[in-house]
Amino acid sequence: MAIPAQIQLRLAANAINNGMPAWTIIDNARLLPPAPVAALPFGDQPAAAMTKLMTSFYNFGRTRWTWTQSSPPTAANGGLVKGLTNNCACGSFNLNFKWLAETLCGINGITQGQDTGQFLTVPGGVCIDSKWPGNVCSDKAFAQLKVFKFHGHWWVVYGGVNYDTCFNNTFHAIQDIIWTKLLQADARLLAECHLPNNQLFKLEKPLPNADHLVQTQQFGPNNWPSWQLVNRQQLKLLRR
């Protein structure tokens, strides 16, 4: 199915050619052609088009893009989907998705959502960066849990639904993606373990075999810090 003609005009107007990520993403989304005199340049309902575009964006990124802790300036204003960079942080992934859906496909009314706290994601998440199976483990197997520790996370919002390209996920409330929030650890425990407060957190919702999260000496792709779920007794043994 070819890219609808009206979207091809938008691609040309923004100097997007068929060698750039944006073209491939829209082509692989398989948007329906618009009806005559349609308001939008495609035939899908806007929410369905958003889902198709997000899935195509995510699938493209799984084989080509890297998630980093901060974004280069070249990621701004559609730079990722223009092919100007291959890496960025979560906010830029979603802002590039917004730019593609809004500027190239004519979907208006997309806003941003965020949570600035620290939390663990619900297990089983598969990240847009295929090199990163998660940064939280219960022993040494990050891919077993597929859990991510976040200090702030950003996504986009359309029609009351949250779209997160980082996990090809739609959700309605931030609680839907939080496994547990992270709280400041007890000062006495920090002192006993000789840890600064940014390397140890208490779980707001204790898990079956863990009540704390501690930073490990392992580092993931692009030097992301790694974390381990432990109970209080395990933590003291680890720090001896």
NUVEXNU-632589 format. One line per field, with one value per atom (N, C-alpha, C): x, y, z; atom name. Coordinates in nm, 3 decimals. Example, Ala and Ser with C-alpha at 12.3 -4.5 7.8 and 13.67 -1.06 7.14 Angstrom:
% residues 2
px <- [1.319:1.230:1.320:1.285:1.367:1.290]
py <- [-0.569:-0.450:-0.330:-0.225:-0.106:0.003]
pz <- [0.780:0.780:0.780:0.708:0.714:0.787]
atom <- [N:CA:C:N:CA:C]
% end
This chain:
% residues 240
px <- [0.085:0.000:0.089:0.071:0.156:0.120:0.214:0.187:0.082:-0.025:-0.127:-0.066:-0.121:-0.062:-0.048:-0.147:-0.140:-0.026:0.001:0.115:0.246:0.251:0.371:0.401:0.298:0.318:0.377:0.329:0.383:0.529:0.559:0.698:0.789:0.746:0.826:0.844:0.737:0.744:0.841:0.867:0.961:1.094:1.120:1.247:1.275:1.169:1.184:1.180:1.286:1.290:1.285:1.280:1.260:1.383:1.491:1.606:1.610:1.509:1.506:1.412:1.439:1.354:1.206:1.173:1.033:0.955:1.014:0.947:0.918:1.019:1.004:0.900:0.902:0.806:0.663:0.640:0.504:0.464:0.557:0.527:0.488:0.563:0.536:0.413:0.365:0.243:0.119:0.127:0.016:-0.114:-0.103:-0.222:-0.315:-0.444:-0.542:-0.549:-0.579:-0.596:-0.720:-0.719:-0.835:-0.952:-1.070:-1.188:-1.180:-1.252:-1.252:-1.295:-1.228:-1.256:-1.249:-1.159:-1.143:-1.064:-1.089:-1.021:-0.876:-0.849:-0.715:-0.656:-0.523:-0.459:-0.450:-0.532:-0.537:-0.679:-0.710:-0.846:-0.875:-0.774:-0.795:-0.856:-0.921:-0.955:-0.824:-0.818:-0.690:-0.626:-0.706:-0.649:-0.588:-0.653:-0.598:-0.470:-0.468:-0.346:-0.232:-0.261:-0.157:-0.097:-0.183:-0.135:-0.050:-0.095:-0.017:0.118:0.119:0.244:0.338:0.284:0.369:0.433:0.357:0.411:0.520:0.497:0.598:0.723:0.705:0.815:0.899:0.831:0.897:0.972:0.909:0.974:1.098:1.090:1.207:1.320:1.285:1.385:1.450:1.378:1.431:1.559:1.575:1.693:1.795:1.762:1.851:1.886:1.803:1.821:1.865:1.933:1.985:1.926:1.886:1.832:1.948:1.964:2.071:2.011:2.092:2.042:2.011:2.074:2.043:2.048:1.977:1.964:2.060:2.119:2.201:2.112:2.164:2.084:2.023:2.089:2.040:1.910:1.869:1.744:1.621:1.641:1.528:1.462:1.335:1.262:1.259:1.235:1.228:1.362:1.469:1.603:1.625:1.561:1.576:1.514:1.393:1.325:1.374:1.454:1.521:1.655:1.696:1.822:1.943:1.924:2.037:2.108:2.044:2.106:2.042:2.110:2.055:2.035:2.048:2.031:1.965:1.888:1.826:1.765:1.713:1.645:1.495:1.423:1.281:1.198:1.226:1.149:1.163:1.285:1.308:1.249:1.250:1.181:1.035:0.970:0.829:0.802:0.892:0.875:0.895:0.983:1.000:0.877:0.818:0.693:0.583:0.575:0.478:0.500:0.626:0.658:0.615:0.642:0.605:0.453:0.382:0.236:0.169:0.223:0.163:0.201:0.330:0.380:0.362:0.391:0.388:0.253:0.177:0.050:-0.072:-0.050:-0.161:-0.250:-0.201:-0.280:-0.255:-0.353:-0.338:-0.394:-0.354:-0.404:-0.321:-0.198:-0.109:-0.037:-0.041:0.029:0.131:0.197:0.297:0.250:0.294:0.270:0.403:0.409:0.533:0.509:0.606:0.612:0.757:0.780:0.917:0.971:0.892:0.936:1.027:1.062:1.144:1.058:1.063:0.978:1.033:0.979:1.009:0.891:0.920:0.813:0.758:0.636:0.573:0.660:0.682:0.767:0.716:0.811:0.776:0.790:0.836:0.852:0.964:0.939:1.041:1.073:1.195:1.238:1.266:1.250:1.278:1.426:1.512:1.654:1.674:1.698:1.706:1.825:1.922:2.039:2.011:1.894:1.867:1.746:1.765:1.652:1.595:1.655:1.614:1.736:1.718:1.833:1.810:1.714:1.683:1.683:1.749:1.749:1.724:1.684:1.670:1.795:1.870:2.002:2.099:2.117:2.203:2.137:2.010:1.944:1.847:1.895:1.812:1.696:1.719:1.616:1.504:1.528:1.426:1.309:1.339:1.234:1.182:1.274:1.239:1.174:1.246:1.202:1.301:1.249:1.333:1.313:1.425:1.421:1.427:1.328:1.322:1.334:1.404:1.396:1.339:1.207:1.136:1.114:0.995:0.964:0.865:0.876:0.796:0.731:0.611:0.538:0.451:0.363:0.271:0.128:0.036:-0.105:-0.191:-0.287:-0.383:-0.518:-0.621:-0.755:-0.772:-0.698:-0.707:-0.629:-0.555:-0.475:-0.327:-0.248:-0.103:-0.037:0.052:0.126:0.275:0.336:0.478:0.553:0.622:0.694:0.811:0.860:0.974:0.942:0.813:0.771:0.656:0.623:0.509:0.386:0.357:0.256:0.155:0.028:-0.075:-0.128:-0.154:-0.208:-0.290:-0.371:-0.462:-0.420:-0.342:-0.296:-0.155:-0.078:0.061:0.070:-0.033:-0.031:-0.029:-0.072:-0.075:0.065:0.166:0.302:0.397:0.348:0.435:0.415:0.524:0.523:0.528:0.623:0.630:0.707:0.666:0.743:0.862:0.961:1.081:1.087:1.116:1.122:1.265:1.291:1.423:1.447:1.566:1.600:1.625:1.610:1.635:1.780:1.800:1.935:2.027:1.973:2.057:2.106:2.015:2.054:2.159:2.143:2.243:2.380:2.382:2.509:2.570:2.487:2.536:2.596:2.536:2.581:2.682:2.712:2.809:2.768:2.642:2.588:2.530:2.547:2.477:2.329:2.245:2.101:2.054:2.139:2.098:2.136:2.191:2.225:2.146:2.052:1.968:1.830:1.726:1.589:1.505:1.405:1.306:1.189:1.136:1.021:0.895:0.816:0.689:0.597:0.598:0.518:0.615:0.643:0.737:0.694:0.792:0.767:0.790:0.750:0.761:0.898:1.006:1.139:1.229:1.170:1.252:1.177:1.253:1.194:1.282:1.399:1.489:1.545:1.597:1.665:1.802:1.907:2.042:2.114:2.197:2.275:2.389:2.412:2.519:2.640:2.744:2.865:2.858:2.752:2.735:2.681:2.719:2.665:2.613:2.500:2.438:2.488:2.417:2.456:2.467:2.569:2.592:2.607:2.661:2.692:2.570:2.455:2.340:2.370:2.340:2.359:2.260:2.300:2.215:2.177:2.066:2.009:1.970:1.966:1.928:1.822:1.719:1.617:1.669:1.661:1.710:1.617:1.624:1.561:1.668:1.625:1.716:1.832:1.803:1.908:2.010:1.962:2.053:2.141:2.083:2.158:2.275:2.253:2.362:2.472:2.435:2.535:2.614:2.546:2.614:2.715:2.685:2.770:2.882:2.893:3.000:3.134]
py <- [-0.118:0.000:0.124:0.210:0.328:0.433:0.521:0.635:0.723:0.761:0.848:0.973:1.013:1.122:1.251:1.283:1.407:1.405:1.286:1.276:1.286:1.233:1.247:1.394:1.475:1.619:1.681:1.637:1.688:1.645:1.522:1.474:1.561:1.587:1.669:1.810:1.866:2.002:2.014:1.902:1.902:1.837:1.824:1.771:1.630:1.548:1.409:1.322:1.248:1.159:1.013:0.922:0.780:0.712:0.786:0.731:0.766:0.839:0.885:0.800:0.790:0.709:0.745:0.874:0.915:0.853:0.850:0.793:0.644:0.572:0.427:0.400:0.479:0.460:0.479:0.586:0.612:0.507:0.469:0.367:0.235:0.193:0.067:0.072:0.193:0.206:0.165:0.166:0.124:0.200:0.332:0.416:0.404:0.403:0.391:0.520:0.510:0.632:0.707:0.841:0.919:0.910:0.932:0.946:1.081:1.097:1.229:1.341:1.454:1.574:1.543:1.453:1.420:1.528:1.544:1.646:1.608:1.478:1.430:1.362:1.358:1.300:1.147:1.082:0.935:0.894:0.766:0.718:0.654:0.630:0.572:0.674:0.625:0.714:0.762:0.887:0.939:0.851:0.797:0.712:0.586:0.529:0.410:0.444:0.562:0.605:0.626:0.683:0.702:0.568:0.468:0.336:0.273:0.282:0.228:0.296:0.428:0.504:0.472:0.460:0.429:0.292:0.194:0.059:0.058:0.129:0.135:0.209:0.319:0.395:0.305:0.232:0.142:0.030:-0.032:-0.142:-0.093:0.027:0.084:0.105:0.162:0.192:0.070:-0.041:-0.163:-0.212:-0.185:-0.234:-0.125:0.001:0.109:0.214:0.230:0.342:0.298:0.389:0.364:0.466:0.417:0.502:0.552:0.683:0.742:0.828:0.864:0.940:1.085:1.138:1.274:1.274:1.368:1.372:1.473:1.442:1.541:1.649:1.768:1.874:1.833:1.742:1.699:1.619:1.578:1.503:1.593:1.725:1.817:1.838:1.883:1.920:1.809:1.687:1.576:1.521:1.560:1.519:1.369:1.299:1.153:1.089:1.130:1.069:1.125:1.231:1.282:1.211:1.131:1.058:1.136:1.243:1.326:1.269:1.175:1.106:0.969:0.880:0.746:0.720:0.825:0.804:0.925:0.900:1.008:0.952:1.040:1.002:0.985:0.941:0.907:1.025:1.145:1.261:1.288:1.274:1.300:1.192:1.067:0.963:1.004:1.043:1.076:1.209:1.306:1.432:1.412:1.321:1.290:1.218:1.132:1.068:1.174:1.267:1.377:1.458:1.491:1.570:1.495:1.366:1.286:1.280:1.252:1.239:1.373:1.479:1.612:1.680:1.691:1.767:1.691:1.562:1.485:1.418:1.391:1.320:1.404:1.525:1.617:1.588:1.514:1.485:1.595:1.679:1.790:1.753:1.830:1.807:1.710:1.682:1.593:1.677:1.634:1.705:1.610:1.659:1.579:1.540:1.424:1.381:1.346:1.357:1.324:1.291:1.221:1.199:1.223:1.312:1.350:1.271:1.178:1.100:0.984:0.906:0.787:0.664:0.569:0.451:0.336:0.216:0.098:0.069:0.034:0.003:-0.138:-0.159:-0.291:-0.393:-0.512:-0.612:-0.648:-0.689:-0.737:-0.635:-0.514:-0.411:-0.445:-0.419:-0.442:-0.306:-0.261:-0.125:-0.109:0.013:0.043:0.018:0.027:-0.004:-0.153:-0.229:-0.376:-0.422:-0.334:-0.372:-0.362:-0.313:-0.283:-0.361:-0.479:-0.559:-0.512:-0.411:-0.361:-0.323:-0.241:-0.204:-0.242:-0.334:-0.382:-0.534:-0.594:-0.741:-0.783:-0.909:-0.964:-1.040:-1.088:-1.148:-1.088:-1.154:-1.097:-1.103:-1.140:-1.161:-1.046:-0.943:-0.827:-0.863:-0.955:-0.992:-1.074:-1.127:-1.208:-1.121:-1.007:-0.919:-0.822:-0.771:-0.666:-0.548:-0.497:-0.385:-0.270:-0.148:-0.029:0.066:0.115:0.218:0.354:0.438:0.571:0.680:0.786:0.911:1.012:1.015:1.096:1.019:1.034:0.970:1.058:1.058:1.145:1.063:1.105:1.039:1.143:1.103:1.197:1.154:1.249:1.226:1.269:1.184:1.219:1.158:1.242:1.193:1.127:1.174:1.117:0.988:0.944:0.821:0.859:0.794:0.814:0.717:0.769:0.688:0.698:0.585:0.582:0.499:0.568:0.498:0.417:0.451:0.378:0.231:0.200:0.063:0.020:0.102:0.073:0.045:0.137:0.113:0.227:0.192:0.291:0.265:0.373:0.358:0.483:0.472:0.582:0.662:0.602:0.672:0.627:0.714:0.683:0.558:0.533:0.415:0.285:0.293:0.174:0.124:0.211:0.170:0.161:0.197:0.194:0.065:-0.008:-0.127:-0.084:0.004:0.065:0.196:0.294:0.418:0.395:0.482:0.470:0.584:0.550:0.647:0.659:0.769:0.787:0.680:0.622:0.516:0.575:0.492:0.532:0.576:0.688:0.744:0.649:0.577:0.483:0.369:0.320:0.211:0.259:0.381:0.437:0.443:0.485:0.494:0.356:0.258:0.122:0.062:0.094:0.036:0.124:0.241:0.333:0.370:0.411:0.445:0.586:0.661:0.789:0.765:0.866:0.843:0.824:0.856:0.835:0.697:0.611:0.475:0.369:0.414:0.320:0.382:0.305:0.352:0.245:0.292:0.204:0.191:0.070:0.049:0.093:0.179:0.220:0.100:0.010:-0.113:-0.230:-0.284:-0.396:-0.513:-0.578:-0.693:-0.820:-0.938:-1.061:-1.085:-1.058:-1.087:-0.964:-0.846:-0.724:-0.607:-0.522:-0.398:-0.277:-0.302:-0.193:-0.214:-0.106:-0.109:-0.045:-0.116:-0.066:-0.063:0.040:0.048:-0.053:-0.122:-0.221:-0.162:-0.243:-0.200:-0.225:-0.294:-0.320:-0.197:-0.181:-0.073:-0.129:-0.078:-0.125:-0.050:-0.063:0.009:0.159:0.221:0.364:0.407:0.316:0.345:0.379:0.320:0.333:0.259:0.319:0.246:0.132:0.026:-0.089:-0.099:-0.170:-0.176:-0.318:-0.347:-0.480:-0.468:-0.552:-0.561:-0.650:-0.601:-0.676:-0.652:-0.742:-0.712:-0.654:-0.608:-0.537:-0.626:-0.753:-0.845:-0.871:-0.892:-0.913:-0.792:-0.676:-0.554:-0.542:-0.574:-0.565:-0.666:-0.785:-0.883:-0.838:-0.777:-0.728:-0.619:-0.538:-0.422:-0.454:-0.577:-0.610:-0.617]
pz <- [0.000:0.000:0.000:-0.096:-0.110:-0.005:0.023:0.111:0.043:0.114:0.053:-0.009:-0.123:-0.203:-0.122:-0.039:0.037:0.139:0.193:0.285:0.209:0.088:0.006:-0.020:-0.039:-0.057:0.070:0.186:0.313:0.332:0.292:0.300:0.213:0.092:0.000:0.054:0.112:0.165:0.281:0.349:0.462:0.426:0.295:0.244:0.295:0.307:0.348:0.224:0.200:0.083:0.128:0.031:0.064:0.122:0.145:0.213:0.361:0.408:0.547:0.632:0.763:0.850:0.844:0.839:0.840:0.725:0.607:0.490:0.514:0.560:0.584:0.691:0.798:0.908:0.859:0.784:0.734:0.631:0.545:0.445:0.512:0.615:0.684:0.774:0.806:0.887:0.808:0.676:0.590:0.621:0.622:0.642:0.522:0.548:0.440:0.359:0.231:0.150:0.196:0.186:0.233:0.136:0.189:0.104:0.034:-0.078:-0.147:-0.052:-0.063:0.018:0.169:0.207:0.348:0.420:0.549:0.627:0.656:0.667:0.696:0.573:0.563:0.443:0.445:0.526:0.530:0.566:0.548:0.568:0.701:0.785:0.918:1.013:1.118:1.228:1.292:1.338:1.391:1.499:1.591:1.697:1.639:1.537:1.472:1.398:1.334:1.265:1.363:1.480:1.582:1.623:1.643:1.683:1.574:1.449:1.337:1.326:1.337:1.325:1.440:1.563:1.678:1.662:1.619:1.602:1.495:1.386:1.280:1.327:1.401:1.459:1.550:1.637:1.733:1.660:1.562:1.488:1.414:1.357:1.291:1.393:1.507:1.609:1.670:1.680:1.742:1.674:1.548:1.476:1.447:1.482:1.439:1.545:1.646:1.738:1.877:1.945:2.079:2.176:2.292:2.398:2.484:2.494:2.574:2.684:2.783:2.898:2.864:2.761:2.713:2.561:2.502:2.356:2.294:2.179:2.110:2.048:2.023:1.962:1.828:1.757:1.626:1.633:1.754:1.768:1.764:1.780:1.788:1.651:1.654:1.533:1.428:1.473:1.379:1.336:1.402:1.361:1.360:1.455:1.460:1.337:1.300:1.186:1.053:1.058:0.938:0.916:1.013:1.000:1.044:1.123:1.165:1.287:1.357:1.471:1.483:1.553:1.578:1.726:1.810:1.953:2.017:2.124:2.200:2.328:2.412:2.536:2.510:2.615:2.597:2.549:2.601:2.558:2.410:2.358:2.216:2.127:2.173:2.095:2.074:2.181:2.172:2.102:2.117:2.044:1.894:1.856:1.714:1.659:1.740:1.699:1.683:1.776:1.767:1.639:1.611:1.490:1.365:1.360:1.244:1.226:1.335:1.327:1.297:1.353:1.341:1.209:1.186:1.071:0.940:0.941:0.817:0.789:0.895:0.876:0.913:0.963:0.985:1.103:1.202:1.322:1.425:1.448:1.542:1.679:1.780:1.915:1.996:1.953:2.030:2.135:2.259:2.367:2.431:2.535:2.605:2.744:2.790:2.926:2.992:3.124:3.192:3.338:3.394:3.538:3.578:3.671:3.707:3.826:3.879:3.994:3.956:4.057:4.035:4.060:3.965:3.976:3.894:3.919:3.839:3.749:3.624:3.530:3.556:3.509:3.518:3.444:3.502:3.435:3.295:3.211:3.077:2.967:2.999:2.896:2.799:2.670:2.566:2.506:2.530:2.496:2.347:2.296:2.156:2.123:2.223:2.206:2.230:2.125:2.136:2.219:2.246:2.325:2.475:2.512:2.652:2.701:2.762:2.808:2.941:3.001:3.131:3.211:3.315:3.399:3.545:3.567:3.702:3.701:3.796:3.806:3.950:3.966:4.101:4.140:4.040:4.063:3.962:3.845:3.741:3.604:3.600:3.470:3.441:3.372:3.342:3.250:3.158:3.062:3.126:3.246:3.311:3.358:3.416:3.466:3.359:3.277:3.179:3.250:3.350:3.431:3.416:3.414:3.396:3.513:3.565:3.668:3.599:3.624:3.563:3.670:3.632:3.706:3.608:3.603:3.504:3.375:3.319:3.191:3.116:2.981:2.897:2.785:2.744:2.636:2.568:2.476:2.414:2.441:2.427:2.460:2.342:2.306:2.202:2.236:2.237:2.263:2.398:2.499:2.632:2.653:2.550:2.558:2.554:2.637:2.638:2.541:2.456:2.360:2.394:2.424:2.459:2.356:2.265:2.159:2.214:2.333:2.389:2.414:2.437:2.461:2.371:2.270:2.182:2.267:2.358:2.461:2.465:2.483:2.512:2.652:2.727:2.862:2.896:2.999:3.033:3.155:3.245:3.365:3.397:3.460:3.492:3.580:3.662:3.748:3.666:3.540:3.456:3.420:3.427:3.388:3.507:3.627:3.746:3.824:3.845:3.930:4.076:4.105:4.238:4.227:4.304:4.315:4.408:4.398:4.479:4.579:4.704:4.812:4.863:4.934:4.994:5.099:5.095:5.191:5.330:5.430:5.568:5.586:5.651:5.668:5.742:5.841:5.917:5.828:5.741:5.651:5.551:5.501:5.410:5.476:5.600:5.672:5.695:5.732:5.756:5.629:5.515:5.387:5.314:5.372:5.313:5.170:5.157:5.024:5.026:4.916:4.904:4.874:4.899:4.885:4.741:4.643:4.503:4.451:4.540:4.499:4.575:4.657:4.732:4.751:4.720:4.734:4.805:4.877:4.937:4.840:4.825:4.738:4.810:4.748:4.809:4.828:4.729:4.737:4.743:4.862:4.872:4.784:4.721:4.636:4.717:4.666:4.746:4.808:4.735:4.787:4.792:4.790:4.787:4.849:4.917:4.969:4.938:4.872:4.835:4.695:4.640:4.510:4.528:4.488:4.506:4.371:4.351:4.228:4.234:4.123:4.116:4.045:4.037:3.967:3.817:3.774:3.631:3.560:3.435:3.355:3.223:3.180:3.057:2.937:2.823:2.701:2.727:2.666:2.681:2.827:2.909:3.049:3.134:3.100:3.188:3.318:3.435:3.561:3.573:3.642:3.663:3.810:3.835:3.968:4.004:4.135:4.181:4.290:4.280:4.383:4.496:4.619:4.734:4.853:4.950:5.080:5.172:5.284:5.376:5.421:5.446:5.492:5.380:5.257:5.144:5.123:5.138:5.116:5.211:5.337:5.434:5.403:5.354:5.316:5.195:5.098:4.978:5.011:5.112:5.141:5.240:5.287:5.382:5.311]
atom <- [N:CA:C:N:CA:C:N:CA:C:N:CA:C:N:CA:C:N:CA:C:N:CA:C:N:CA:C:N:CA:C:N:CA:C:N:CA:C:N:CA:C:N:CA:C:N:CA:C:N:CA:C:N:CA:C:N:CA:C:N:CA:C:N:CA:C:N:CA:C:N:CA:C:N:CA:C:N:CA:C:N:CA:C:N:CA:C:N:CA:C:N:CA:C:N:CA:C:N:CA:C:N:CA:C:N:CA:C:N:CA:C:N:CA:C:N:CA:C:N:CA:C:N:CA:C:N:CA:C:N:CA:C:N:CA:C:N:CA:C:N:CA:C:N:CA:C:N:CA:C:N:CA:C:N:CA:C:N:CA:C:N:CA:C:N:CA:C:N:CA:C:N:CA:C:N:CA:C:N:CA:C:N:CA:C:N:CA:C:N:CA:C:N:CA:C:N:CA:C:N:CA:C:N:CA:C:N:CA:C:N:CA:C:N:CA:C:N:CA:C:N:CA:C:N:CA:C:N:CA:C:N:CA:C:N:CA:C:N:CA:C:N:CA:C:N:CA:C:N:CA:C:N:CA:C:N:CA:C:N:CA:C:N:CA:C:N:CA:C:N:CA:C:N:CA:C:N:CA:C:N:CA:C:N:CA:C:N:CA:C:N:CA:C:N:CA:C:N:CA:C:N:CA:C:N:CA:C:N:CA:C:N:CA:C:N:CA:C:N:CA:C:N:CA:C:N:CA:C:N:CA:C:N:CA:C:N:CA:C:N:CA:C:N:CA:C:N:CA:C:N:CA:C:N:CA:C:N:CA:C:N:CA:C:N:CA:C:N:CA:C:N:CA:C:N:CA:C:N:CA:C:N:CA:C:N:CA:C:N:CA:C:N:CA:C:N:CA:C:N:CA:C:N:CA:C:N:CA:C:N:CA:C:N:CA:C:N:CA:C:N:CA:C:N:CA:C:N:CA:C:N:CA:C:N:CA:C:N:CA:C:N:CA:C:N:CA:C:N:CA:C:N:CA:C:N:CA:C:N:CA:C:N:CA:C:N:CA:C:N:CA:C:N:CA:C:N:CA:C:N:CA:C:N:CA:C:N:CA:C:N:CA:C:N:CA:C:N:CA:C:N:CA:C:N:CA:C:N:CA:C:N:CA:C:N:CA:C:N:CA:C:N:CA:C:N:CA:C:N:CA:C:N:CA:C:N:CA:C:N:CA:C:N:CA:C:N:CA:C:N:CA:C:N:CA:C:N:CA:C:N:CA:C:N:CA:C:N:CA:C:N:CA:C:N:CA:C:N:CA:C:N:CA:C:N:CA:C:N:CA:C:N:CA:C:N:CA:C:N:CA:C:N:CA:C:N:CA:C:N:CA:C:N:CA:C:N:CA:C:N:CA:C:N:CA:C:N:CA:C:N:CA:C:N:CA:C:N:CA:C:N:CA:C:N:CA:C:N:CA:C:N:CA:C:N:CA:C:N:CA:C:N:CA:C:N:CA:C:N:CA:C:N:CA:C:N:CA:C:N:CA:C:N:CA:C:N:CA:C:N:CA:C:N:CA:C:N:CA:C:N:CA:C:N:CA:C:N:CA:C:N:CA:C:N:CA:C:N:CA:C:N:CA:C:N:CA:C:N:CA:C:N:CA:C:N:CA:C:N:CA:C:N:CA:C:N:CA:C:N:CA:C:N:CA:C:N:CA:C:N:CA:C:N:CA:C:N:CA:C:N:CA:C:N:CA:C:N:CA:C:N:CA:C:N:CA:C:N:CA:C:N:CA:C:N:CA:C:N:CA:C:N:CA:C:N:CA:C:N:CA:C:N:CA:C:N:CA:C:N:CA:C:N:CA:C:N:CA:C:N:CA:C:N:CA:C:N:CA:C]
% end
